[in-house]
């Protein structure tokens, strides 16, 4: 029988099992968890992108249907306007009402065409533009003489997600005192302080404001130019006639 020696310290010993693979298994488990999380995030992003494209496609189809319907109504209104002008039985007031309806329909058709152009630009951009295009452009009345509101939308295809940087130039062309004249937007709008408007967007960028035409200047159109800040990128030039939408 073992005897305790008085004054000596007693030690307890414990047997611990040796598991050489437990650390490696923990590392593998963490790696698998990271891979599973990354895969879930990737597929969630793809699902979100497809959902957005489906919604844009549906909106595009609805716009086409609405355009076709309005064109049919527009043709009917044209016939009614012709009949109103030729028939003395219809008073001048009724004829003016038909003309007003016709103008409203034509403005709506123009808006729908711009929407269709916008959706087409998102889903099928023009070749050579690096996915960048002019989605919408319009000039509208403000109620003040020679003062107008402009709206410009620059967009990138929904299939691309790169940051777009560059610059845009907006020039109103026409004649002054019988001589050709060009005005940059910065000379007509106090909201713009440079001839080169900076572009920086991922999906689209709105450029809008008001401009005041000088006395004696007769506008003929607007020239738009979009240029990428990189060596390889987009270079888009477009000219629009001076078509003013009613307020």
N, C-alpha and C positions, 0 to 999 in steps of 0.2 A: 504494500500500500504506500502510495506516494505521500510524502509529508511536505507540508508547506514550511518553508524555511522562514523563520521570523525575520522581518525586516527586508525581505527581497520583494521586488515588484513583479506582479503577475501580468502576463500578456495573453490576449485572446487572438486566435488566428481564424480567418474565414477564407473558405475556398471560393474563388470567383471563376465562373466558366469563361474560357477564352473564345471569343467570336471574331475571328479575323475578317469576316465578310460583312459585318454589320455596317461599318462606315461606308463601304463601297455601295451597299444596297441603298443607303440613305441618299447618296449623291445621285444614283440612278433614278430614284424616286422623285427627287427635286427636278431633275432634268426632264423627266416625263411630264411632270406637272406643268413646267414652263412650256413645253412643246404643245401640250393639250390646250393651254390658255391661249397661246399664239394662234393655233389653228382655229379655235372658236372665234377669236377676234377677227381673223381673216374672213371666215365664212359669214360672219355677221355683217362685215363691211360689204362683201359681195351681194348679200341679200338686200342691204339698204340701197346699193347702187341700182340693182335690178328693179327694185320697187320704184325708185325715182324715175327711171327710164320708162317703166310701164305707165306711170302717171302722165309723163310728158307725151307718150304715144297716144294715150286716150284723149288728152286735151287737143292734140293735133288732129285726131280723127273727128272730134266734135267740132273743131273750128272749120274743117273741110265741109262737114254736113251743114253747118250754119251758113257758110259761104254759098253753097249750092242753093239753099233755100232762099237766101236773100237775093241772089242773082235772078231766080225765078220771079220773086216778088218785084224786083227792080224792073224786069221786062214788062210785067203787068202794069206797073206804074207808068212806064214810058208810053204804053198804048193808051192808058187813061189820060196822060198829059196831052198826047196828040189829039185824042178825041175832044178833050176839053177846049183845046185851042181852036179846033175846026168847027165846033158846034156852038151856035149862038145861044142855044137853050141853056147851056151851063154858064153861069155867071162868072165874072172875073174873080170873085172871092174863092169859088170852088177851084178854079184853075190855079190860083196862087197856093192853095192848100196842097194840091197835088204836087206842084213844083217843090214845095217845102219838104214833103214826104220823100220825094225823089232825091233831093240833096242829102237828106238824113240817111237814106239807104246807101247812097254812094259813099258817104263818109264812113259808115259802118263796114262796108265792103273793103274800103281801103285799110281800116283798122284790122280786119280779119286777115287780109293779105300780109300785113306786117307781122301778125301773130304767127301765121303759117311759116313765114320766112324765118322768124325767131326759132320755132321748133325744129325746122329743117336744119338751121345752123347748129343747133345743139346735137342733133342726131347724125347729121351727114354734112360736115363742113366742107367748104370748097377745097380742092386740091391745091397744095402749095401755100396754104395760109397757116400751117402749123396749128390748125384747129381754131383759129381766131377769125371772127367775122363781125360785120356790122349787123346787129339784130334788128334795130329799129331806128328810124330817124323821122322827125316831124317838125314842122313850123306851124304855130297856131297864133290866132289873134289874141290880144289881151284886152281890147276895148279902148286902148289909147292909140292915137294916130302914130303910125310908123314905129310902134313898139310891138315886138313879137316874142313869143316864148318858143324856145328850142328844146328838143329832147333827143339825146343820142344814147343808144345802148350798145356797148361793145361786149361780146360774149366769147367764151371758149367752149368747145365741144364737151358734152357731158362725159365722153369717154376719156378725156384728158384731165389731169389734176395738177398740172405744173403751174407754178406762179408765173403769171404773165407780167412783164414789165416793158415799158416802151413809152411812146409819146404819140399824141394825136394833134393834127392841125385842122382848123376849121376856118374856111375862107369864103366870104360872101362875094360873088362876082356880079358885075352889072355894068352900068354906064352912068357917068356924071357929066352933065352939060354936053352930052353927045360924044364923050370920050370914054373908052373902056376904063373901068376902075375896079380894084380889088381891095377888100377890107378884111384883115384878120379879125377873128372874134374878139381878141383883146382890145381892138380899137372901137368895138361896138358895145361891149358889155363890161360894166364895172366889176362884175363878179369874176372876170378872168384877167389876170395880170401878166400873162405871158403868151406869146404866139404858140408855144409848144405846151400842150396840155398833158401832164404826166399820166401814164397808165400803170396801174398796179392792181391786179385782181387774180383770182383763182377760177371763178365761174363767170362773173359778169361785172360790168361797171357802168353806172348811169352818169351821164354828163348832161346837165340841164341848167337852164337859167333864162334870162331875158336879154334881148339885144335891141338897140335903138338905131334905126337907119338915119343917116344924115339927110338934110333937106337937099333936094335936087338929085338924089341918087335913086336910080331905078334898078332894083335887083332882078337878076336873071336866074340865079341858081346858087348852089352851095357845093364847094369842093371839100371832101373829107379825105384825109390821109392818115393811115395808121402805120407806125414803124416800130419794129422791135428794137430794144436796147442792146441785144446781143448781136454777134456777127452773123449767126444763122438764125433766122426767125421769119416773121411775117413782114410784108410790105404791101399794104392794101390801099388802093386809091379808088374813090367813088365820087361821081358827080350826080347831084339831084337838082331837078328843076325847082323854081321858086313856087311851090304849091302850098298855099296857106289854108289850114283847116279852120273852119268856123268855130268860134268859142261857144 
